Amino acid sequence: MKKKAVVLLCTLLLMLTAVGCGSGSNAGDANSAANSGGADQEKKQTVEVTMAYWANASEQKNFEYMIDGLEKEHPNIKVKMQMYPTSDEFWKAVPAAIAAGVGPDIIAMSDEGNYEYIKKGVLAPLDELIDKVGFEKDRITASLYKGWTDDNKLFGIPYDSSTSMLAVNKKMFEASGITKQPETMDEVVELAKAMSKDGVKGIIGSIDPFHITQYVHAFGGDWGFGKTINSKENIAGVQFFVDLFLKHQVAIAPIEVGAPWDGEVFSQEKGAMSTAGPWYVGHLKEANPDMEMIALPMPKGTVEAQSAYSHGLSILAGSKNKEEAMQVIKYALRDDAQINAIEAVGYSPAVSALLPKYLEKNPELKPVFDNMEKVGMPFAYPEQTKAFHADLLKGVEEIIFKKDGLTVEQLLNDLQSKYGQN
């Protein structure tokens, strides 16, 4: 999957535990002003709110647009932007800034790896702040909040939306002899068999947490933040994925053809279908503009389900400017900023009322996003997300390629013992 992965660094968590976080220099100035000049002077003191994120050139312009004009509504708030070109550079720099006492107030990150930060107390709960600033929560697509919620508390506000889908090569589908688009996983297998010919495999089986999770969700399972790793539903979902290689022999993994990710296998037409996402639209425009794709909601195993996830804005627990930071987030999520993200970056918006504007440009994705709003689910990975991912993928690769006797049930039982919670 082509996505911005969050690198979960233990050093960050240790530093936050040891020294706290938040940009405190201007807050300190405000406290000095209050002591010398009273409460009225403190109210007039400008507060600097620091927002840290990683971005490419178009995303950077979008972040700038998100806060452009803020001072007209909030003359006492100044936003300092800290942009990093990659997520790796972001997660290397932020711990050092925190240790020096100049950490950011707001960070932008994905909900795919946020649970570790929530459980370690890195992120502040936002519910009371939302009420204080009057942020309208119901503007955001409801299913997206699931990925930012723990213990009935909200730890981030989504600023974009994304989901999973099944991508099908239209030309290969029409040549398969099957006329019905797949709505169930059994129909996926039958179509994959029909399209496995002439050196092409019917489906791309990317051995990646995102892709494996699609099958887990389809069979009624989820990772449960570590509570349900070895559930019978999860076992059924992972077993179905493995069987695409071993039992049905219709799948190809990107590593088998030296491709860095599933989208490249799809655009090179070495695999006829793939669990995918909206980013395939943009990738095909660049990599294979003549190729036509059918975008379908994730087919049903035993239930209808697909991923609903987002990038969001969170406030660090150690920030001394939490209320002002929440005002910044509220402003950044205004309608015209969301529309700019659609126009300038191609993001699908988090504000549900604006999704039709995105779908005007990408009408083929309407069934996919309609399904997300109805049955969207979070990833809900265990707290030790990075280590869990590594062991899950290592085990699945061993089952598929080594065939040394390890079973899906044994693998998930081991992962439950290692990463599970009661």
PEHU-V927372 format. One record per residue. N is the residue number from 1. RES is the residue in three letters. OMEGA is omega in radians with two decimals (999 if undefined). Layout:
# PEHU-V927372
n = {N N}
res = {RES RES}
omega = {OMEGA OMEGA}
This chain:
# PEHU-V927372
n = {1 2 3 4 5 6 7 8 9 10 11 12 13 14 15 16 17 18 19 20 21 22 23 24 25 26 27 28 29 30 31 32 33 34 35 36 37 38 39 40 41 42 43 44 45 46 47 48 49 50 51 52 53 54 55 56 57 58 59 60 61 62 63 64 65 66 67 68 69 70 71 72 73 74 75 76 77 78 79 80 81 82 83 84 85 86 87 88 89 90 91 92 93 94 95 96 97 98 99 100 101 102 103 104 105 106 107 108 109 110 111 112 113 114 115 116 117 118 119 120 121 122 123 124 125 126 127 128 129 130 131 132 133 134 135 136 137 138 139 140 141 142 143 144 145 146 147 148 149 150 151 152 153 154 155 156 157 158 159 160 161 162 163 164 165 166 167 168 169 170 171 172 173 174 175 176 177 178 179 180 181 182 183 184 185 186 187 188 189 190 191 192 193 194 195 196 197 198 199 200 201 202 203 204 205 206 207 208 209 210 211 212 213 214 215 216 217 218 219 220 221 222 223 224 225 226 227 228 229 230 231 232 233 234 235 236 237 238 239 240 241 242 243 244 245 246 247 248 249 250 251 252 253 254 255 256 257 258 259 260 261 262 263 264 265 266 267 268 269 270 271 272 273 274 275 276 277 278 279 280 281 282 283 284 285 286 287 288 289 290 291 292 293 294 295 296 297 298 299 300 301 302 303 304 305 306 307 308 309 310 311 312 313 314 315 316 317 318 319 320 321 322 323 324 325 326 327 328 329 330 331 332 333 334 335 336 337 338 339 340 341 342 343 344 345 346 347 348 349 350 351 352 353 354 355 356 357 358 359 360 361 362 363 364 365 366 367 368 369 370 371 372 373 374 375 376 377 378 379 380 381 382 383 384 385 386 387 388 389 390 391 392 393 394 395 396 397 398 399 400 401 402 403 404 405 406 407 408 409 410 411 412 413 414 415 416 417 418 419 420 421 422}
res = {MET LYS LYS LYS ALA VAL VAL LEU LEU CYS THR LEU LEU LEU MET LEU THR ALA VAL GLY CYS GLY SER GLY SER ASN ALA GLY ASP ALA ASN SER ALA ALA ASN SER GLY GLY ALA ASP GLN GLU LYS LYS GLN THR VAL GLU VAL THR MET ALA TYR TRP ALA ASN ALA SER GLU GLN LYS ASN PHE GLU TYR MET ILE ASP GLY LEU GLU LYS GLU HIS PRO ASN ILE LYS VAL LYS MET GLN MET TYR PRO THR SER ASP GLU PHE TRP LYS ALA VAL PRO ALA ALA ILE ALA ALA GLY VAL GLY PRO ASP ILE ILE ALA MET SER ASP GLU GLY ASN TYR GLU TYR ILE LYS LYS GLY VAL LEU ALA PRO LEU ASP GLU LEU ILE ASP LYS VAL GLY PHE GLU LYS ASP ARG ILE THR ALA SER LEU TYR LYS GLY TRP THR ASP ASP ASN LYS LEU PHE GLY ILE PRO TYR ASP SER SER THR SER MET LEU ALA VAL ASN LYS LYS MET PHE GLU ALA SER GLY ILE THR LYS GLN PRO GLU THR MET ASP GLU VAL VAL GLU LEU ALA LYS ALA MET SER LYS ASP GLY VAL LYS GLY ILE ILE GLY SER ILE ASP PRO PHE HIS ILE THR GLN TYR VAL HIS ALA PHE GLY GLY ASP TRP GLY PHE GLY LYS THR ILE ASN SER LYS GLU ASN ILE ALA GLY VAL GLN PHE PHE VAL ASP LEU PHE LEU LYS HIS GLN VAL ALA ILE ALA PRO ILE GLU VAL GLY ALA PRO TRP ASP GLY GLU VAL PHE SER GLN GLU LYS GLY ALA MET SER THR ALA GLY PRO TRP TYR VAL GLY HIS LEU LYS GLU ALA ASN PRO ASP MET GLU MET ILE ALA LEU PRO MET PRO LYS GLY THR VAL GLU ALA GLN SER ALA TYR SER HIS GLY LEU SER ILE LEU ALA GLY SER LYS ASN LYS GLU GLU ALA MET GLN VAL ILE LYS TYR ALA LEU ARG ASP ASP ALA GLN ILE ASN ALA ILE GLU ALA VAL GLY TYR SER PRO ALA VAL SER ALA LEU LEU PRO LYS TYR LEU GLU LYS ASN PRO GLU LEU LYS PRO VAL PHE ASP ASN MET GLU LYS VAL GLY MET PRO PHE ALA TYR PRO GLU GLN THR LYS ALA PHE HIS ALA ASP LEU LEU LYS GLY VAL GLU GLU ILE ILE PHE LYS LYS ASP GLY LEU THR VAL GLU GLN LEU LEU ASN ASP LEU GLN SER LYS TYR GLY GLN ASN}
omega = {3.14 -3.05 3.14 -3.09 3.10 3.12 -3.04 -3.02 3.12 -3.13 3.12 -3.09 3.12 3.14 -3.14 3.12 -3.05 -2.96 -3.09 -3.10 3.10 3.12 -2.99 -3.03 -3.13 3.08 3.09 3.10 -3.13 3.12 3.11 3.14 -3.13 -3.12 -3.07 -3.02 3.09 -3.02 -3.10 -3.14 -3.14 -3.13 -3.10 -3.08 3.09 3.12 3.10 3.09 -3.11 3.11 -3.10 -3.05 2.95 -3.03 2.92 -3.02 -3.12 3.10 3.10 3.10 3.12 3.08 3.11 3.12 -3.11 -3.10 -3.14 3.13 -3.13 -3.05 3.11 3.11 -3.08 -3.08 -3.14 -3.12 3.04 -3.12 3.05 -3.09 3.08 -3.09 3.05 -3.05 -3.12 3.10 3.11 -3.14 3.10 -3.04 2.98 -3.04 -3.03 3.11 3.13 3.11 3.12 -3.14 3.14 3.12 -3.13 3.12 -3.10 3.01 -3.09 2.98 3.04 -3.11 3.10 3.09 3.12 -3.11 -3.00 -3.00 3.11 -3.12 3.08 -3.07 3.14 3.10 3.13 -3.08 -3.13 2.99 -2.97 -2.96 -3.14 3.12 3.10 3.12 -3.10 -3.05 3.10 3.09 -3.11 -3.08 -3.03 3.02 -3.06 3.06 -2.95 -3.07 -3.13 -3.12 -3.11 -3.12 -3.12 -3.04 3.03 3.13 3.12 3.07 -3.09 -3.04 3.10 3.09 3.14 3.05 2.95 3.11 3.05 -3.06 3.10 3.13 3.00 3.10 -3.10 3.05 -3.02 -3.11 -3.14 3.09 -3.12 3.13 -3.03 -3.05 3.08 -3.07 -3.10 3.06 -3.03 3.08 3.12 3.12 3.06 3.11 3.04 -3.14 -3.12 3.11 3.13 3.09 -3.11 -3.10 3.10 -3.12 3.09 3.09 3.14 3.04 -3.04 -3.12 3.09 3.11 -3.12 -3.11 -2.98 -3.09 -3.14 -3.03 3.10 -3.12 3.11 3.13 3.05 3.13 -3.07 3.13 3.02 -3.10 2.95 -3.08 3.02 -3.09 3.11 -3.08 -2.98 -3.07 -3.05 3.09 3.14 3.10 3.10 3.11 3.13 -3.13 3.13 3.11 3.10 3.13 -3.14 -3.11 3.06 3.09 -2.91 -3.08 -3.05 3.11 -3.13 -3.02 3.03 3.10 3.11 -3.12 -3.13 -3.14 3.08 3.13 -3.11 3.14 -3.02 -3.12 3.13 3.08 -3.13 -3.10 3.07 3.07 3.02 3.05 -2.97 3.12 3.06 2.83 -2.90 3.12 -3.07 -3.14 3.09 -3.12 3.13 -3.14 -3.11 3.12 3.13 -2.97 -3.10 -3.02 3.14 -3.10 3.09 -3.09 2.95 3.11 -3.07 2.95 3.13 3.14 -3.08 2.92 2.97 3.13 2.99 -3.13 2.96 -3.06 2.97 -3.06 -2.98 2.79 -3.09 3.09 3.14 3.08 3.14 -3.04 -3.11 3.14 3.08 -3.08 -2.98 -3.09 3.09 3.10 3.11 3.05 3.11 -3.14 3.11 -3.12 -3.10 -3.12 3.12 -3.02 -3.05 3.05 3.08 3.11 3.09 3.13 3.08 -3.03 -2.96 -3.04 -3.06 3.07 2.88 -2.97 3.02 3.13 -2.99 -3.11 -3.11 -3.14 3.10 3.11 3.08 -3.08 3.00 3.14 -3.08 -3.03 -3.13 -3.10 -3.07 3.13 -3.12 -3.13 3.04 3.14 3.11 -3.11 -3.12 -2.95 -3.10 -3.12 3.05 3.10 3.05 3.11 3.09 -3.08 3.12 -2.92 -3.05 -3.14 3.10 3.10 -3.08 -3.11 3.08 -3.09 3.10 -3.14 3.14 3.09 3.13 3.13 -3.06 -2.97 -3.12 3.12 -3.05 3.06 3.08 3.12 3.09 -3.14 3.11 -3.13 -3.08 3.03 3.11 -3.14 3.09 3.13 -3.04 -2.99 -3.05 3.01 -3.11 999}
